Amino acid sequence: MADSQHDRFLQAATTHVPACDRALGRTLRYGVSTSWCRLFQAAPGPENVFRTAMKKKRIDPWRTGHCLKDPVSADYNQASYPEVV
């Protein structure tokens, strides 16, 4: 993903909610980014490039307050837990 794609991903798939008490974590955030790519026909990049971009943007995967937004969260959940859907 190019940097502009990282910005679009953050804007489209996440929101800052101070009351959100769960951290997304590194693996989850990258998994959600691949769901975003699938939904918006973007080519996902390697995980290390994604993590570097998030670090440059000072996005801490272990900090709470970032929540997922639909439709990306729904796509990620459906892909991750197909037996529940």
N, CA, C and O atoms as CSV, one atom per row, in Angstrom:
chain,resi,resn,atom,element,x,y,z
A,1,MET,N,N,0.835,-1.185,0.000
A,1,MET,CA,C,0.000,0.000,0.000
A,1,MET,C,C,0.873,1.239,0.000
A,1,MET,O,O,1.838,1.320,0.760
A,2,ALA,N,N,0.554,2.175,-0.818
A,2,ALA,CA,C,1.249,3.461,-0.805
A,2,ALA,C,C,0.787,4.245,0.419
A,2,ALA,O,O,-0.249,3.937,1.008
A,3,ASP,N,N,1.567,5.266,0.800
A,3,ASP,CA,C,1.194,6.037,1.983
A,3,ASP,C,C,-0.218,6.585,1.903
A,3,ASP,O,O,-0.938,6.579,2.901
A,4,SER,N,N,-0.627,7.059,0.731
A,4,SER,CA,C,-1.976,7.595,0.600
A,4,SER,C,C,-3.019,6.502,0.850
A,4,SER,O,O,-4.097,6.786,1.372
A,5,GLN,N,N,-2.708,5.268,0.486
A,5,GLN,CA,C,-3.614,4.160,0.788
A,5,GLN,C,C,-3.691,3.923,2.290
A,5,GLN,O,O,-4.760,3.601,2.810
A,6,HIS,N,N,-2.580,4.076,2.989
A,6,HIS,CA,C,-2.604,3.911,4.435
A,6,HIS,C,C,-3.506,4.965,5.072
A,6,HIS,O,O,-4.261,4.669,5.998
A,7,ASP,N,N,-3.421,6.187,4.571
A,7,ASP,CA,C,-4.288,7.249,5.085
A,7,ASP,C,C,-5.756,6.927,4.817
A,7,ASP,O,O,-6.604,7.080,5.697
A,8,ARG,N,N,-6.048,6.483,3.602
A,8,ARG,CA,C,-7.429,6.137,3.253
A,8,ARG,C,C,-7.926,4.976,4.102
A,8,ARG,O,O,-9.076,4.967,4.541
A,9,PHE,N,N,-7.053,3.992,4.333
A,9,PHE,CA,C,-7.434,2.868,5.188
A,9,PHE,C,C,-7.790,3.349,6.590
A,9,PHE,O,O,-8.841,2.991,7.121
A,10,LEU,N,N,-6.925,4.154,7.187
A,10,LEU,CA,C,-7.189,4.634,8.547
A,10,LEU,C,C,-8.483,5.436,8.617
A,10,LEU,O,O,-9.253,5.305,9.569
A,11,GLN,N,N,-8.714,6.255,7.619
A,11,GLN,CA,C,-9.916,7.080,7.613
A,11,GLN,C,C,-11.169,6.227,7.406
A,11,GLN,O,O,-12.189,6.461,8.053
A,12,ALA,N,N,-11.100,5.249,6.517
A,12,ALA,CA,C,-12.282,4.452,6.186
A,12,ALA,C,C,-12.571,3.331,7.178
A,12,ALA,O,O,-13.732,2.981,7.390
A,13,ALA,N,N,-11.545,2.772,7.780
A,13,ALA,CA,C,-11.731,1.552,8.569
A,13,ALA,C,C,-11.634,1.734,10.076
A,13,ALA,O,O,-12.063,0.857,10.826
A,14,THR,N,N,-11.083,2.849,10.534
A,14,THR,CA,C,-10.928,3.027,11.974
A,14,THR,C,C,-11.492,4.374,12.409
A,14,THR,O,O,-11.637,5.305,11.617
A,15,THR,N,N,-11.793,4.436,13.659
A,15,THR,CA,C,-12.250,5.683,14.246
A,15,THR,C,C,-11.687,5.764,15.655
A,15,THR,O,O,-11.474,4.746,16.313
A,16,HIS,N,N,-11.451,6.980,16.105
A,16,HIS,CA,C,-10.934,7.165,17.465
A,16,HIS,C,C,-12.112,7.374,18.405
A,16,HIS,O,O,-12.861,8.343,18.284
A,17,VAL,N,N,-12.260,6.453,19.337
A,17,VAL,CA,C,-13.311,6.523,20.342
A,17,VAL,C,C,-12.649,6.354,21.703
A,17,VAL,O,O,-12.284,5.236,22.069
A,18,PRO,N,N,-12.486,7.419,22.450
A,18,PRO,CA,C,-11.787,7.315,23.734
A,18,PRO,C,C,-12.366,6.249,24.667
A,18,PRO,O,O,-11.629,5.658,25.457
A,19,ALA,N,N,-13.665,5.998,24.587
A,19,ALA,CA,C,-14.296,5.008,25.468
A,19,ALA,C,C,-14.010,3.562,25.043
A,19,ALA,O,O,-14.290,2.630,25.796
A,20,CYS,N,N,-13.458,3.377,23.848
A,20,CYS,CA,C,-13.132,2.029,23.368
A,20,CYS,C,C,-11.981,1.493,24.207
A,20,CYS,O,O,-10.903,2.086,24.245
A,21,ASP,N,N,-12.214,0.368,24.880
A,21,ASP,CA,C,-11.206,-0.124,25.824
A,21,ASP,C,C,-10.386,-1.288,25.289
A,21,ASP,O,O,-9.686,-1.950,26.055
A,22,ARG,N,N,-10.460,-1.547,23.995
A,22,ARG,CA,C,-9.689,-2.642,23.413
A,22,ARG,C,C,-8.706,-2.117,22.386
A,22,ARG,O,O,-9.010,-1.217,21.603
A,23,ALA,N,N,-7.534,-2.698,22.409
A,23,ALA,CA,C,-6.522,-2.357,21.410
A,23,ALA,C,C,-6.672,-3.295,20.219
A,23,ALA,O,O,-7.014,-4.466,20.387
A,24,LEU,N,N,-6.419,-2.790,19.030
A,24,LEU,CA,C,-6.552,-3.628,17.830
A,24,LEU,C,C,-5.404,-4.613,17.695
A,24,LEU,O,O,-5.600,-5.710,17.172
A,25,GLY,N,N,-4.226,-4.257,18.145
A,25,GLY,CA,C,-3.082,-5.155,18.023
A,25,GLY,C,C,-2.516,-5.167,16.617
A,25,GLY,O,O,-3.173,-4.747,15.664
A,26,ARG,N,N,-1.289,-5.654,16.499
A,26,ARG,CA,C,-0.592,-5.637,15.205
A,26,ARG,C,C,-1.235,-6.556,14.182
A,26,ARG,O,O,-1.503,-6.136,13.056
A,27,THR,N,N,-1.485,-7.793,14.552
A,27,THR,CA,C,-2.017,-8.763,13.597
A,27,THR,C,C,-3.408,-8.378,13.144
A,27,THR,O,O,-3.717,-8.434,11.953
A,28,LEU,N,N,-4.251,-7.986,14.089
A,28,LEU,CA,C,-5.616,-7.600,13.737
A,28,LEU,C,C,-5.623,-6.399,12.812
A,28,LEU,O,O,-6.341,-6.390,11.811
A,29,ARG,N,N,-4.835,-5.389,13.134
A,29,ARG,CA,C,-4.834,-4.185,12.293
A,29,ARG,C,C,-4.389,-4.512,10.864
A,29,ARG,O,O,-4.971,-3.997,9.910
A,30,TYR,N,N,-3.371,-5.356,10.702
A,30,TYR,CA,C,-2.947,-5.726,9.348
A,30,TYR,C,C,-4.040,-6.548,8.663
A,30,TYR,O,O,-4.308,-6.352,7.478
A,31,GLY,N,N,-4.667,-7.460,9.392
A,31,GLY,CA,C,-5.764,-8.253,8.821
A,31,GLY,C,C,-6.910,-7.374,8.358
A,31,GLY,O,O,-7.496,-7.612,7.301
A,32,VAL,N,N,-7.225,-6.376,9.134
A,32,VAL,CA,C,-8.282,-5.440,8.755
A,32,VAL,C,C,-7.865,-4.661,7.514
A,32,VAL,O,O,-8.697,-4.376,6.652
A,33,SER,N,N,-6.589,-4.317,7.415
A,33,SER,CA,C,-6.134,-3.580,6.228
A,33,SER,C,C,-6.271,-4.427,4.972
A,33,SER,O,O,-6.581,-3.894,3.906
A,34,THR,N,N,-6.047,-5.738,5.073
A,34,THR,CA,C,-6.229,-6.592,3.889
A,34,THR,C,C,-7.707,-6.703,3.528
A,34,THR,O,O,-8.048,-6.792,2.349
A,35,SER,N,N,-8.585,-6.699,4.526
A,35,SER,CA,C,-10.031,-6.677,4.230
A,35,SER,C,C,-10.404,-5.381,3.524
A,35,SER,O,O,-11.173,-5.384,2.563
A,36,TRP,N,N,-9.851,-4.270,4.011
A,36,TRP,CA,C,-10.109,-2.980,3.372
A,36,TRP,C,C,-9.649,-3.013,1.918
A,36,TRP,O,O,-10.355,-2.545,1.025
A,37,CYS,N,N,-8.462,-3.569,1.689
A,37,CYS,CA,C,-7.937,-3.658,0.318
A,37,CYS,C,C,-8.886,-4.470,-0.573
A,37,CYS,O,O,-9.163,-4.085,-1.709
A,38,ARG,N,N,-9.370,-5.581,-0.053
A,38,ARG,CA,C,-10.280,-6.422,-0.836
A,38,ARG,C,C,-11.567,-5.659,-1.174
A,38,ARG,O,O,-12.041,-5.712,-2.309
A,39,LEU,N,N,-12.120,-4.963,-0.209
A,39,LEU,CA,C,-13.369,-4.228,-0.431
A,39,LEU,C,C,-13.213,-3.074,-1.410
A,39,LEU,O,O,-14.130,-2.773,-2.173
A,40,PHE,N,N,-12.046,-2.427,-1.388
A,40,PHE,CA,C,-11.856,-1.237,-2.202
A,40,PHE,C,C,-10.891,-1.448,-3.368
A,40,PHE,O,O,-10.335,-0.492,-3.908
A,41,GLN,N,N,-10.700,-2.718,-3.751
A,41,GLN,CA,C,-9.866,-3.092,-4.889
A,41,GLN,C,C,-8.486,-2.445,-4.859
A,41,GLN,O,O,-8.014,-1.921,-5.869
A,42,ALA,N,N,-7.861,-2.484,-3.724
A,42,ALA,CA,C,-6.493,-1.981,-3.575
A,42,ALA,C,C,-5.569,-3.168,-3.339
A,42,ALA,O,O,-5.971,-4.166,-2.742
A,43,ALA,N,N,-4.357,-3.059,-3.796
A,43,ALA,CA,C,-3.392,-4.144,-3.614
A,43,ALA,C,C,-2.738,-4.022,-2.234
A,43,ALA,O,O,-2.099,-3.012,-1.939
A,44,PRO,N,N,-2.894,-5.047,-1.390
A,44,PRO,CA,C,-2.238,-4.973,-0.078
A,44,PRO,C,C,-0.731,-5.132,-0.224
A,44,PRO,O,O,-0.251,-5.882,-1.075
A,45,GLY,N,N,-0.012,-4.435,0.596
A,45,GLY,CA,C,1.443,-4.560,0.600
A,45,GLY,C,C,1.879,-5.530,1.675
A,45,GLY,O,O,1.048,-6.071,2.405
A,46,PRO,N,N,3.169,-5.751,1.777
A,46,PRO,CA,C,3.692,-6.640,2.812
A,46,PRO,C,C,3.395,-6.088,4.210
A,46,PRO,O,O,3.277,-4.879,4.405
A,47,GLU,N,N,3.280,-6.985,5.158
A,47,GLU,CA,C,2.951,-6.587,6.521
A,47,GLU,C,C,4.003,-5.651,7.117
A,47,GLU,O,O,3.658,-4.707,7.828
A,48,ASN,N,N,5.271,-5.901,6.835
A,48,ASN,CA,C,6.309,-5.040,7.416
A,48,ASN,C,C,6.214,-3.608,6.889
A,48,ASN,O,O,6.508,-2.666,7.626
A,49,VAL,N,N,5.814,-3.426,5.643
A,49,VAL,CA,C,5.638,-2.084,5.076
A,49,VAL,C,C,4.456,-1.396,5.756
A,49,VAL,O,O,4.516,-0.209,6.079
A,50,PHE,N,N,3.389,-2.152,5.968
A,50,PHE,CA,C,2.217,-1.614,6.653
A,50,PHE,C,C,2.581,-1.164,8.066
A,50,PHE,O,O,2.229,-0.061,8.485
A,51,ARG,N,N,3.285,-2.023,8.795
A,51,ARG,CA,C,3.658,-1.685,10.170
A,51,ARG,C,C,4.571,-0.459,10.230
A,51,ARG,O,O,4.440,0.375,11.125
A,52,THR,N,N,5.485,-0.358,9.284
A,52,THR,CA,C,6.370,0.812,9.225
A,52,THR,C,C,5.563,2.079,8.980
A,52,THR,O,O,5.816,3.111,9.602
A,53,ALA,N,N,4.597,2.003,8.077
A,53,ALA,CA,C,3.754,3.170,7.788
A,53,ALA,C,C,2.949,3.574,9.018
A,53,ALA,O,O,2.813,4.764,9.300
A,54,MET,N,N,2.414,2.603,9.753
A,54,MET,CA,C,1.647,2.912,10.956
A,54,MET,C,C,2.551,3.539,12.019
A,54,MET,O,O,2.141,4.453,12.734
A,55,LYS,N,N,3.773,3.041,12.112
A,55,LYS,CA,C,4.724,3.597,13.079
A,55,LYS,C,C,5.053,5.043,12.731
A,55,LYS,O,O,5.131,5.891,13.620
A,56,LYS,N,N,5.251,5.338,11.428
A,56,LYS,CA,C,5.532,6.703,10.986
A,56,LYS,C,C,4.373,7.632,11.320
A,56,LYS,O,O,4.574,8.818,11.579
A,57,LYS,N,N,3.153,7.086,11.313
A,57,LYS,CA,C,1.962,7.875,11.624
A,57,LYS,C,C,1.675,7.897,13.130
A,57,LYS,O,O,0.672,8.446,13.585
A,58,ARG,N,N,2.586,7.286,13.881
A,58,ARG,CA,C,2.478,7.216,15.338
A,58,ARG,C,C,1.204,6.501,15.793
A,58,ARG,O,O,0.569,6.886,16.775
A,59,ILE,N,N,0.857,5.466,15.062
A,59,ILE,CA,C,-0.283,4.622,15.428
A,59,ILE,C,C,0.264,3.451,16.231
A,59,ILE,O,O,0.956,2.589,15.689
A,60,ASP,N,N,-0.040,3.423,17.498
A,60,ASP,CA,C,0.407,2.363,18.390
A,60,ASP,C,C,-0.643,1.263,18.386
A,60,ASP,O,O,-1.775,1.496,18.812
A,61,PRO,N,N,-0.291,0.055,17.909
A,61,PRO,CA,C,-1.297,-1.014,17.817
A,61,PRO,C,C,-1.811,-1.480,19.170
A,61,PRO,O,O,-2.846,-2.143,19.236
A,62,TRP,N,N,-1.117,-1.152,20.241
A,62,TRP,CA,C,-1.535,-1.616,21.571
A,62,TRP,C,C,-2.267,-0.538,22.358
A,62,TRP,O,O,-2.718,-0.783,23.477
A,63,ARG,N,N,-2.387,0.647,21.783
A,63,ARG,CA,C,-3.118,1.709,22.463
A,63,ARG,C,C,-4.615,1.509,22.265
A,63,ARG,O,O,-5.059,1.153,21.174
A,64,THR,N,N,-5.369,1.730,23.290
A,64,THR,CA,C,-6.814,1.621,23.172
A,64,THR,C,C,-7.377,2.909,22.589
A,64,THR,O,O,-6.681,3.920,22.499
A,65,GLY,N,N,-8.620,2.860,22.201
A,65,GLY,CA,C,-9.277,4.044,21.672
A,65,GLY,C,C,-9.498,4.024,20.175
A,65,GLY,O,O,-10.213,4.879,19.653
A,66,HIS,N,N,-8.903,3.070,19.465
A,66,HIS,CA,C,-9.158,2.932,18.035
A,66,HIS,C,C,-10.120,1.766,17.822
A,66,HIS,O,O,-9.839,0.637,18.225
A,67,CYS,N,N,-11.228,2.043,17.201
A,67,CYS,CA,C,-12.231,1.019,16.930
A,67,CYS,C,C,-12.412,0.867,15.425
A,67,CYS,O,O,-12.107,1.774,14.651
A,68,LEU,N,N,-12.910,-0.287,15.032
A,68,LEU,CA,C,-13.153,-0.554,13.620
A,68,LEU,C,C,-14.512,-0.023,13.201
A,68,LEU,O,O,-15.438,0.079,14.006
A,69,LYS,N,N,-14.611,0.313,11.908
A,69,LYS,CA,C,-15.885,0.764,11.347
A,69,LYS,C,C,-16.337,-0.235,10.280
A,69,LYS,O,O,-15.517,-0.914,9.661
A,70,ASP,N,N,-17.630,-0.310,10.079
A,70,ASP,CA,C,-18.177,-1.101,8.981
A,70,ASP,C,C,-17.980,-0.331,7.690
A,70,ASP,O,O,-17.869,0.894,7.743
A,71,PRO,N,N,-17.931,-0.971,6.544
A,71,PRO,CA,C,-18.106,-2.397,6.283
A,71,PRO,C,C,-16.838,-3.223,6.476
A,71,PRO,O,O,-16.879,-4.447,6.355
A,72,VAL,N,N,-15.725,-2.580,6.772
A,72,VAL,CA,C,-14.458,-3.294,6.891
A,72,VAL,C,C,-14.485,-4.269,8.067
A,72,VAL,O,O,-14.021,-5.402,7.938
A,73,SER,N,N,-15.015,-3.847,9.200
A,73,SER,CA,C,-15.049,-4.741,10.359
A,73,SER,C,C,-15.920,-5.963,10.073
A,73,SER,O,O,-15.572,-7.071,10.481
A,74,ALA,N,N,-17.029,-5.783,9.390
A,74,ALA,CA,C,-17.895,-6.919,9.045
A,74,ALA,C,C,-17.181,-7.877,8.101
A,74,ALA,O,O,-17.261,-9.093,8.278
A,75,ASP,N,N,-16.489,-7.347,7.105
A,75,ASP,CA,C,-15.759,-8.200,6.163
A,75,ASP,C,C,-14.655,-8.968,6.871
A,75,ASP,O,O,-14.462,-10.158,6.618
A,76,TYR,N,N,-13.929,-8.294,7.758
A,76,TYR,CA,C,-12.855,-8.957,8.495
A,76,TYR,C,C,-13.415,-10.070,9.374
A,76,TYR,O,O,-12.866,-11.172,9.397
A,77,ASN,N,N,-14.483,-9.801,10.087
A,77,ASN,CA,C,-15.093,-10.822,10.949
A,77,ASN,C,C,-15.613,-12.003,10.140
A,77,ASN,O,O,-15.435,-13.153,10.540
A,78,GLN,N,N,-16.244,-11.735,9.025
A,78,GLN,CA,C,-16.766,-12.806,8.181
A,78,GLN,C,C,-15.641,-13.658,7.620
A,78,GLN,O,O,-15.772,-14.880,7.551
A,79,ALA,N,N,-14.549,-13.046,7.221
A,79,ALA,CA,C,-13.414,-13.793,6.674
A,79,ALA,C,C,-12.677,-14.567,7.768
A,79,ALA,O,O,-12.152,-15.652,7.518
A,80,SER,N,N,-12.640,-14.011,8.973
A,80,SER,CA,C,-11.899,-14.643,10.065
A,80,SER,C,C,-12.678,-15.740,10.769
A,80,SER,O,O,-12.095,-16.703,11.268
A,81,TYR,N,N,-13.991,-15.595,10.808
A,81,TYR,CA,C,-14.825,-16.545,11.545
A,81,TYR,C,C,-16.005,-16.987,10.691
A,81,TYR,O,O,-17.152,-16.713,11.045
A,82,PRO,N,N,-15.749,-17.671,9.565
A,82,PRO,CA,C,-16.844,-18.039,8.656
A,82,PRO,C,C,-17.863,-18.975,9.289
A,82,PRO,O,O,-19.026,-18.975,8.885
A,83,GLU,N,N,-17.456,-19.770,10.272
A,83,GLU,CA,C,-18.387,-20.715,10.895
A,83,GLU,C,C,-19.434,-19.999,11.747
A,83,GLU,O,O,-20.483,-20.576,12.036
A,84,VAL,N,N,-19.178,-18.773,12.150
A,84,VAL,CA,C,-20.121,-18.019,12.964
A,84,VAL,C,C,-21.163,-17.332,12.098
A,84,VAL,O,O,-22.293,-17.118,12.538
A,85,VAL,N,N,-20.799,-16.991,10.891
A,85,VAL,CA,C,-21.686,-16.240,9.992
A,85,VAL,C,C,-22.734,-17.130,9.407
A,85,VAL,O,O,-23.569,-16.671,8.628
